[in-house]
Amino acid sequence: MNDVQFAVVGKGLFGSAAARHLATFSESVAVIGPDEPADRRAHDGVYASHYDQGRLTRRADRNRLWSEMTERTFTAMTELEELTDRTIHRPVGSLTVHAAGVIPRHAREWFVDESRAPVDVTHWDADDETWRDRFSIFSFPGGSVAYYEGAPAGVLDPRQLVAANLEAVAGAGGQVVTEIVETIVETPDGVEIRRRDGLSITSDQVLVATGSFTNFFDLLARPVPTSVESETIVLATVPDEIGEQLASAPVVSFMIDDPHIADIYMTPPLVYPDGRWKVKMGANTSVDHFPMSVSDSHRWFREGPESIDEFADVAAAMISAVKSMWRGVEFIEFEFEPCIITMTANDHPIIDRISERTCVAVAGNGSGAKSSVGWGQLGADLLARRAWPDWIDRSVLSAG
Ligand SMILES: Cc1cc2nc3c(=O)[nH]c(=O)nc-3n(C[C@H](O)[C@H](O)[C@H](O)COP(=O)(O)OP(=O)(O)OC[C@H]3O[C@@H](n4cnc5c(N)ncnc54)[C@H](O)[C@@H]3O)c2cc1C
């Protein structure tokens, strides 16, 4: 007899959501993974994509599948806020701005075929400047096109969402185990999950939800077709009174025209663990790279973007972009932080069965937080061999 019926390896956004879903119908669930490092510069374990206070949420997305997964996440966040007394999501709305003719990657299909829009979105063409009065705190180049999606679009706190999912797992009688897993071995009777501390847990079935580190350990019979990419953010501190004043501003996606940065995403000021209010802005940059191993990832998280030779131009572009977007806001300090994302060729996560006893749920493609509960639930249902929704084409989420 195995220790548990279902094990989930990885207690990030996908894994914690999957474990919570499993715990709603099974009394025998364990979720295993390390906590966030106390100090990223002196850490030798694994890192993750969710160590932050803010992730943008919106239902407008690449297609119905992504939107539906986000819808499920909104529903779960409301339930979890009631259940755990945590504040997870703030529905401040979402503003997308770009030059006429540019279609944002995250919303390509949706913007092209507006008849598929799952939500009400207000749209202003390049010759209509009226949106600027409504969002007068922001400044964008003349001739921009704008879209606004109202509540519940906004910003979620990924640390709170993970914590709430895990609290719900424990509350339902599931086990939350804080340890790295180094190897998963399938045996005739089940799965042996070997932890870094030398102990093992056995289960009937295992869901691997280990984000960017999935192919860096001996967890799967074959690697999943993902690529791992560095991501750089700037945290721009504002005075407390400005933070409080601007906290309800919408999240922003801005397709900037710049040689060093592209595809900006930005939150309103949020309170960070040091108690200060910070605007978080991220972007694709000209120095993004592809860590291929645990040691590459360690170097990136320990040393951060400042260790890259050509980073000065990117840093200047990021600071200039933040300053230019907020009208009349004084910033106190700018800090740069490293992060990592997991991508696939078709811009969808992999939610698939790899073998008789192992499933995988990975690859948020840079925007998986807002739909993480949906992806986690799909992975959990697959693991438990529950019915797969008719309208979801399994091949889109296949590991190949
Ligand atoms: C800078 C940045 C900004 C982003 N902005 C947005 C946004 O605005 N909106 C949005 O929707 N998404 C955004 N994302 C993407 C989103 O955060 C990810 O898609 C999401 O975190 C993916 O969830 P995950 O569970 O797959 O991976 P993760 O959140 O990385 O979790 C994986 C977990 O697996 C664990 N793990 C790894 N290896 C092992 C092992 N060997 N044993 C046990 N556990 C292990 C890790 O500790 C981690 O907890 C952003 C990402 C980054 C980096």
The ligand as an ORCA input file, in Angstrom:
! r2SCAN-3c Opt
* xyz 0 1
  C       8.658     38.268    -13.857
  C       7.439     37.452    -14.155
  C       6.233     38.094    -14.383
  C       5.082     37.353    -14.670
  N       3.926     38.034    -14.851
  C       2.783     37.346    -15.019
  C       1.541     38.046    -15.100
  O       1.505     39.282    -15.027
  N       0.403     37.326    -15.233
  C       0.431     35.964    -15.299
  O      -0.633     35.367    -15.434
  N       1.593     35.262    -15.228
  C       2.769     35.932    -15.094
  N       3.945     35.270    -14.986
  C       3.973     33.795    -15.182
  C       3.568     33.016    -13.961
  O       4.185     33.483    -12.797
  C       3.918     31.557    -14.232
  O       3.255     31.154    -15.432
  C       3.504     30.647    -13.088
  O       4.249     30.948    -11.930
  C       3.730     29.178    -13.480
  O       3.347     28.369    -12.405
  P       4.024     26.932    -12.168
  O       3.396     26.348    -10.991
  O       4.049     26.206    -13.456
  O       5.560     27.276    -11.886
  P       6.170     27.915    -10.567
  O       5.302     29.000    -10.088
  O       7.582     28.252    -10.911
  O       6.160     26.738     -9.515
  C       6.937     25.589     -9.693
  C       7.205     25.008     -8.329
  O       7.921     23.803     -8.482
  C       8.864     23.721     -7.454
  N       9.917     22.793     -7.852
  C      10.803     22.918     -8.875
  N      11.624     21.856     -8.923
  C      11.250     21.024     -7.896
  C      11.706     19.770     -7.433
  N      12.718     19.154     -8.015
  N      11.073     19.228     -6.362
  C      10.032     19.842     -5.778
  N       9.567     21.033     -6.170
  C      10.165     21.625     -7.229
  C       9.345     25.128     -7.245
  O       9.874     25.278     -5.951
  C       8.045     25.911     -7.445
  O       7.389     26.158     -6.234
  C       5.136     35.959    -14.740
  C       6.349     35.292    -14.507
  C       7.490     36.027    -14.231
  C       8.780     35.325    -13.990
*
